[in-house]
Amino acid sequence: MERVNLIRSRTRSTLNHVALTCLDGALRRYLSDEGVDLKRPITIQMPVNLRKEGEESLGNKIGIIQVELSPPTDDPYVRLRNIGFSLRNVRSMIDSVAPEAIESYTLLTGIVGQLAEMLKLSNHLPPTGNTLVSNVPGPREHLYIKGARLEELHPVSTLPAGNLLNITLFSYAGQLYFGLIATDELPNLERLSAYVAEAFSELEQSVFDAHQPVGMVAAGFASSGGRRKGSLASDGHQ
């Protein structure tokens, strides 16, 4: 999380901005490997908190909305900016609509997805989203069980009806974990996982380069023969 927070502070972005930027780049690379060349933004489904600021009513108030990620680009920094614009627009939309309307929409799309699954129409109807992505904040400090420290906590979720992929983000003790659950129609899921880590390193390097003083950037390119320097080392827990 320390590396994530450094990107956030330098770009004035949120954890969701950074995570979705990495997922967008990784998904595009994975789909390209599978022969899919998308010319449009990837659309995800994302749970959102529908509580107004200061509201203290009991029970959950969550809706699932569609979020467009970035149009195709090879620049991680541009991808981060585009996703920031998209999420801000989504937030404005949520604040202008009654929570009950979004809850009704969530329920309706869930029923439609379930019916399509039961009638075996999922492969013939357009999906409501390409994947479901959720962010679950976890404990900031290590937990213990009878004195034994829990070193890692990995998220495991389920696949909603009609979805081929579910991605859950879970933060625990200074680390951010990505849990990927998919059907057999998405082969080599470990490759997608590796692409997420690589996309984070590419974003990290892009942000680092963009915030260097002009003289340092010029010197860096001169010393490397005009090529960008290598990515920062990954800690293996993106």
C-alpha positions, 0 to 999 in steps of 0.5 A: 500500500505504501507504493500505491499511496505514493502514486495517489499522493502524486496524482491526487487519485484514489485507491479505486483510480489506481486499481482500476487503471491496473486492471484495465491495462491487464485486461486489455493485454490478456484479451489481446493474447486471446485474440480480442482487440477492443476498440472501446472502453471496457465496462465493469460492474462495481458496488457503490455505497448509496449512503448520503454523508452523515446518514446513520440508518441501519442495514446495507445500502449498496447498489451495483452500477456500470463504470466505463474504464479508459478508451484504448491507450498505451499510456498508463498515466493517460489511462489513470486520468481517463478513469478518474474522469469516469469515476467522478462522473459516476459519483455525480450521477449517484448523488443526483439519483435517489438511492432507491432507484439505484437499488431497484436497478441493481435488483432488476439487472440481477434478476435478468442475469439469473433468468438468462443463466437459467434459460441458457441465454447468457452467451446470446445476450449482451452482458450488463458488464464485462466483469464485477470489481469490488473493493473491500477495506481490511484491517490495517494491522496484522491479526492473530489467531492464538498467538499466530500472526496472519501474514496474508489474507486473500479475497475469495468471492463468487461469480454473479449470474452471467459474469465470467470474471469477478475481481475483488480488492482486499487491503490487509496490513499494508498490502493490497491483494487482488482475488480473481475468480473466473469460469473455464471460458477464461483460460490461464487466469494466472497470466491475467494476475501477472499482468495486473502486477506488471501494469502496476509497475508500468503505472508507477514508472510512468508517474515517477517519470512524469514528476521528475524535474525536466533536467533529470528526465533529460539526463535519464534519457541521455544515459539510457540511450533514449529509452525509458528506464526499467520499472521499479521492483515489485514486492509481489503483493499488488 
